[in-house]
Amino acid sequence: MRLESEDPRLLDSETKRLYEILAGVGSEVVGPFPLPVMVLEGQPAGAGVEKRIHRRTLEIVRPTQETIQVLDRLQMSRHVSIAFETEGEAAGEMPHRGGPAA
C-alpha cells in the first residue's frame, strides 16, 4: 500500500499508526519504506511555487482474517491519501475483473 501527503510529519505519524494497527492483528508487515518526493512545479499559475508530495510504502506479507476488516474500518487523516495494490498489480499484471476469459 502507498501513502502520500504534503506534510511529512503527519505522513510518518499516520504510517506508524497504520503499521501498529496491522501488526496488532497479527499481520506481517514490511516497511515503511520512503519513496522519492514528487515535486509538482508551477502551482498556482506558474508563480514558481512547488508542491511537494511525500510518499511511503508498506507491504502486508502475511495478512490475517482481521486484516481486511481493519483496513475496511480504517480512518486516516484527510490530508493523507492511501492506495492499495494487489500482488499482480504491483508486478505489472492486469488483475482479472470478471467476464469471459480471453
For each residue, the residues with C-beta under 8 A, 3 or more apart:
1: 57 58 59 60 82 83 84 85
2: 35 55 56 57 82 83 85
3: 11 14 15 18 32 55 56 57 58 76 80 81 82
4: 11 53 54 55 56 80 81 82 83
5: 8 10 11 14 53 54 77 79 80 81
6: 51 52 53 54 79
7: 10 11 54 79
8: 5 11 12 54
9: 12 13
10: 5 7 13 14 77 79 80
11: 3 4 5 7 8 14 15 54 55 56 80
12: 8 9 15 16 56
13: 9 10 16 17
14: 3 5 10 11 17 18 76 77 80
15: 3 11 12 18 19 32 56 58
16: 12 13 19 20 32
17: 13 14 20 21
18: 3 14 15 21 22 58 74 76 82
19: 15 16 22 23 29 31 32 58
20: 16 17 23 24
21: 17 18 24 25 70 74
22: 18 19 25 27 29 58 60 67 70
23: 19 20 26 27 29
24: 20 21
25: 21 22 64 66 67 70
26: 23 64 66
27: 22 23 60 61 62 63 64 66 67
28: 60 61 62
29: 19 22 23 58 59 60 61
30: 58 59 61
31: 19 56 57 58 59
32: 3 15 16 19 56 57 58
33: 56 57 58
34: 54 55 56
35: 2 55 56 57
36: 55
37: 52 53 54 55
38: 52 53 55
39: 50 51 52 53
40: 43 50 51 52 53
41: 48 49 50 51
42: 45 46 47 48 49
43: 40 47 49 50 51
44: 47 49
45: 42
46: 42
47: 42 43 44
48: 41 42
49: 41 42 43 44
50: 39 40 41 43
51: 6 39 40 41 43
52: 6 37 38 39 40
53: 4 5 6 37 38 39 40
54: 4 5 6 7 8 11 34 37
55: 2 3 4 11 34 35 36 37 38
56: 2 3 4 11 12 15 31 32 33 34 35
57: 1 2 3 31 32 33 35
58: 1 3 15 18 19 22 29 30 31 32 33
59: 1 29 30 31
60: 1 22 27 28 29 63 67
61: 27 28 29 30
62: 27 28
63: 27 60 67 68
64: 25 26 27 67
65: 68 69
66: 25 26 27 69 70
67: 22 25 27 60 63 64 70 71
68: 63 65 71 72
69: 65 66 72 73
70: 21 22 25 66 67 73 74
71: 67 68 74 84
72: 68 69
73: 69 70
74: 18 21 70 71 82
75:
76: 3 14 18 80 82
77: 5 10 14 80
78:
79: 5 6 7 10
80: 3 4 5 10 11 14 76 77
81: 3 4 5
82: 1 2 3 4 18 74 76
83: 1 2 4
84: 1 71
85: 1 2 89 90
86: 89 90 95
87: 90 91
88: 91 93 94 95
89: 85 86 92 93 94 95
90: 85 86 87
91: 87 88
92: 89
93: 88 89
94: 88 89
95: 86 88 89
96: 101
97:
98:
99:
100:
101: 96
102:
